[in-house]
């Protein structure tokens, strides 16, 4: 899972909630990043669905989420990587995007 190169990167101050995909809040203008120690850069697909975000702290990527959706826009797979850890992949079944596949 890699960010699409043709999509514009957008910036956010934080996120809220625990349900996937994460809800990004407080958009930031690129000019505001010089004054921030922590921020999120995010990529969205043509349907405005979040497909990747990276949380940066003091210039280092601490957390990455990548998301795959089905044709109906339902989240089917999430890959979560935390600093110095192996990625964790979560697949969601057809019945509910809230129920991970074992």
SESEBA-253541 format. One line per 4 residues: number of its first residue (from 0); for each residue z, x, y of N, C-alpha, C. Coordinates in Angstrom, 1 decimal, padded with zeros to 4 digits. Each point is the difference from the previous one (the first is absolute). Last residue first. Layout:
BEGIN
NUM> Z:X:Y:Z:X:Y:Z:X:Y  ...;
***
This chain:
BEGIN
101> 011.3:-011.0:-013.0:000.8:001.0:-000.7:-000.8:001.1:-000.6  -001.1:-002.9:004.5:-000.3:000.0:-001.4:000.8:001.1:-000.6  001.5:-002.8:004.4:-000.6:001.2:-000.5:-000.3:-000.2:-001.5  000.4:-003.8:003.9:000.5:000.4:-001.3:-000.7:001.2:-000.6;
97> -001.0:-002.4:004.2:001.4:000.4:000.1:000.6:000.6:-001.4  -004.4:-002.0:000.7:000.0:001.4:000.5:001.4:000.5:000.2  -001.7:-003.6:-003.7:000.7:000.1:001.3:000.0:001.4:000.4  -002.7:-001.6:-003.7:000.8:-001.2:000.3:000.7:000.1:001.3;
93> -002.6:003.6:-002.0:-000.8:-001.1:000.6:000.8:-001.2:000.4  002.4:004.9:-000.1:-000.8:-000.8:-000.9:-000.8:-001.1:000.7  001.4:005.2:001.6:000.5:-001.4:000.1:-000.9:-000.9:-000.8  001.6:005.6:000.4:-001.0:-001.0:-000.2:000.5:-001.4:000.0;
89> 001.5:005.2:001.8:000.5:-001.3:-000.4:-001.3:-000.9:-000.1  001.4:005.6:000.2:-001.0:-001.0:000.0:000.6:-001.3:-000.5  001.7:005.0:002.3:000.4:-001.1:-000.9:-001.1:-001.1:000.2  000.2:005.7:000.9:-000.3:-001.3:000.4:000.4:-001.0:-001.1;
85> 002.7:004.6:000.7:-001.2:-000.5:-000.6:-000.3:-001.4:000.5  002.8:003.3:003.2:000.2:-000.8:-001.3:-001.4:-000.3:-000.5  001.2:002.2:004.3:000.4:000.9:-001.1:000.2:-000.8:-001.3  -000.4:-003.2:004.0:000.0:001.5:000.2:000.5:000.7:-001.3;
81> -002.0:-004.8:-000.9:001.1:000.5:000.9:-000.1:001.5:000.0  -003.5:-004.3:-001.4:000.4:001.4:-000.1:001.0:000.4:001.0  -002.6:-004.5:-002.6:001.0:000.4:000.9:000.3:001.5:-000.2  -003.8:-004.2:-001.1:000.3:001.4:-000.4:001.0:000.5:001.1;
77> -002.0:-005.0:-002.0:000.6:000.8:001.0:000.4:001.3:-000.5  -003.2:-004.8:-001.3:000.6:001.4:-000.3:000.5:000.6:001.2  -001.7:-004.5:000.0:000.0:000.2:-001.4:000.6:001.4:-000.4  -000.3:-004.1:004.2:000.4:001.3:-000.3:000.0:000.2:-001.6;
73> -003.2:-003.6:002.5:001.4:000.1:-000.6:000.2:001.5:-000.4  -004.1:-002.1:001.8:000.9:000.6:001.0:001.4:000.1:-000.5  -004.2:-001.4:-002.3:000.7:-001.1:000.7:001.0:000.5:001.0  -002.3:003.0:-002.9:-001.0:-000.6:000.8:000.5:-001.2:000.9;
69> 003.5:003.7:-001.5:-001.1:-000.6:-000.7:-000.9:-000.7:001.0  003.0:004.5:001.1:000.0:-001.5:000.0:-001.1:-000.5:-000.9  003.3:004.8:001.1:-001.3:-000.6:-000.4:000.2:-001.5:-000.2  002.7:004.4:002.8:-000.1:-001.3:-000.6:-001.4:-000.3:-000.4;
65> 003.8:004.2:001.5:-001.4:-000.4:-000.2:-000.1:-001.3:-000.7  003.9:003.3:002.8:-000.3:-001.2:-000.8:-001.5:-000.2:000.0  003.9:004.2:001.3:-001.4:-000.5:-000.1:000.0:-001.2:-000.9  003.6:003.6:002.8:-000.2:-001.1:-000.8:-001.4:-000.5:000.1;
61> 001.6:003.9:002.3:001.2:-000.2:-000.9:-000.3:-001.1:-001.0  -002.8:003.8:003.3:-000.1:-001.3:-000.7:001.2:-000.2:-001.0  000.0:003.0:004.7:-000.1:000.1:-001.5:-000.1:-001.4:-000.6  000.8:001.0:004.8:-001.3:000.5:-000.4:-000.3:000.1:-001.5;
57> 004.1:-001.9:001.9:-000.2:001.4:000.6:-001.3:000.7:-000.6  000.3:-004.2:-002.3:001.2:000.4:000.7:-000.1:001.5:000.4  -003.3:-004.5:-001.8:000.1:001.4:000.4:001.4:000.2:000.7  -002.7:-003.6:-003.6:001.1:000.1:000.9:000.2:001.5:000.3;
53> -004.4:-003.1:-001.7:000.8:001.3:-000.1:001.1:000.0:001.0  -003.6:-003.8:-002.7:000.8:000.5:001.1:000.7:001.2:-000.3  -004.3:-003.6:-001.8:000.7:001.3:-000.1:000.9:000.1:001.3  -002.5:-004.0:-000.9:-000.4:000.7:-001.2:000.8:001.3:-000.2;
49> 000.2:-005.1:002.6:000.5:001.3:000.0:-000.4:000.7:-001.3  -003.0:-003.9:002.2:001.1:000.2:-000.9:000.5:001.4:000.1  -003.8:-002.3:002.4:001.3:000.3:000.6:001.2:000.0:-000.9  -004.8:-000.2:-001.1:000.6:-001.3:000.1:001.4:000.1:000.6;
45> -002.7:003.8:-000.7:-000.8:-000.8:000.8:000.6:-001.4:000.2  003.5:003.8:-001.2:-001.4:-000.3:-000.4:-000.7:-000.9:000.9  004.0:003.6:001.3:-000.2:-001.4:-000.4:-001.4:-000.1:-000.5  004.1:004.0:001.2:-001.4:-000.4:-000.2:-000.1:-001.3:-000.6;
41> 004.0:003.3:002.9:-000.4:-001.0:-001.0:-001.5:-000.3:000.0  004.7:003.2:001.6:-001.4:-000.2:000.2:-000.5:-000.8:-001.1  005.0:000.7:002.5:-000.8:-000.3:-001.2:-001.4:000.0:000.4  004.7:002.7:001.9:-000.9:-001.1:000.2:-000.8:-000.2:-001.3;
37> 004.0:003.4:002.8:-000.3:-000.8:-001.2:-000.9:-001.2:000.4  001.2:003.1:003.2:000.3:000.9:-001.1:-000.3:-000.7:-001.3  -002.0:-000.7:005.3:000.6:-000.5:-001.2:000.3:001.0:-001.0  -002.5:000.3:004.3:001.4:-000.2:000.3:000.8:-000.5:-001.2;
33> -004.8:000.6:-000.1:000.6:001.3:000.4:001.5:-000.1:000.3  -002.7:-003.8:-001.1:000.4:000.7:-001.1:000.7:001.4:000.4  -002.3:-003.5:002.7:001.5:-000.1:-000.1:000.5:000.9:-001.1  -004.7:-000.7:000.9:000.6:000.8:001.1:001.5:000.0:-000.1;
29> -002.6:-002.7:-002.9:-000.1:001.4:-000.4:000.7:000.9:001.1  001.7:-005.0:-000.5:-001.2:000.6:000.4:000.0:001.5:-000.3  002.8:-004.0:-002.8:000.0:001.1:001.0:-001.4:000.4:000.4  002.9:-004.5:-002.4:-001.2:000.9:000.1:000.2:001.0:001.1;
25> 003.3:-003.2:-002.8:000.0:000.8:001.3:-001.1:001.0:000.0  000.9:-001.6:-004.9:000.4:-000.7:001.3:-000.1:001.0:001.1  -001.6:-001.2:-005.6:000.1:001.0:001.1:000.3:-000.7:001.3  000.8:-001.1:-005.4:-000.4:-000.7:001.3:000.2:001.1:001.1;
21> -001.1:000.7:-005.6:001.0:000.1:001.1:-000.6:-000.7:001.3  -001.7:-001.7:-004.8:-000.1:001.2:000.9:001.0:-000.1:001.1  002.5:-001.2:-003.1:-001.3:000.7:000.1:-001.1:-001.0:000.2  005.5:-000.2:001.2:-001.1:-000.5:-000.8:-001.2:000.8:000.3;
17> 004.1:000.5:002.3:000.0:000.8:-001.2:-001.2:-000.5:-000.9  001.3:-000.1:005.8:-000.1:-000.6:-001.3:-000.1:000.9:-001.2  -001.8:001.6:004.7:001.1:-000.9:-000.3:-000.2:-000.6:-001.3  -001.6:004.7:003.3:-000.3:-001.1:-000.9:001.2:-000.9:-000.2;
13> -001.8:003.6:004.2:000.8:-000.2:-001.1:-000.6:-001.0:-001.0  -002.2:001.8:004.0:001.3:000.6:000.2:000.8:-000.1:-001.3  -005.5:000.4:000.4:001.1:-000.9:000.1:001.3:000.7:000.0  -006.0:000.6:000.3:001.4:000.5:000.0:001.0:-001.0:000.2;
9> -005.4:000.7:-002.1:000.8:-000.6:001.0:001.4:000.5:-000.2  -005.4:001.5:-001.2:001.4:000.1:-000.3:000.8:-000.7:001.1  -005.1:-001.0:-001.8:000.8:000.5:001.1:001.4:000.0:-000.4  -004.3:000.2:-003.5:001.0:-000.8:000.7:000.8:000.7:001.0;
5> -003.3:002.0:-003.0:-000.6:-000.8:001.0:000.9:-000.9:000.8  001.3:002.7:-003.9:-000.3:000.9:001.2:-000.7:-000.8:001.1  003.7:-001.7:-003.7:-001.4:000.0:000.3:-000.3:000.8:001.2  004.1:001.2:-003.3:-000.3:-000.8:001.1:-001.5:000.0:000.3;
1> 001.9:000.6:-005.0:-000.1:000.8:001.2:-000.4:-000.9:001.2  001.5:000.1:-005.6:000.0:-000.8:001.2:000.0:000.9:001.2;
***
